[in-house]
């Protein structure tokens, strides 16, 4: 399943911790936006890792948004980029 994760974190240490975790699971497409192609098990592992690192608890200055994309929507996404995307079905210009 495809996921888009975006975040707005004011604390540099927490922001760097989150980005290092996300880089293990997917591709950074903008400074605070990641694309991930994960199985249900991988997604659960990611959530567990975020929880262990204190990134899922509500705290001031930490906003993390996780969007799960249904397959029929992934096929409709168009993006421009200088590097390949995770999925060859995406339009890359």
Buried (B, 14 or more C-beta within 10 A) or exposed (E): BBBBBBBEBEEEEBBEBBBEBBEEBBBEBEEBBBBBBBEEEBBEBBEEBBEEEEBBEEEEEBEBEBEEBEEEEBEEBEEEEEEEBBEEEBEEE
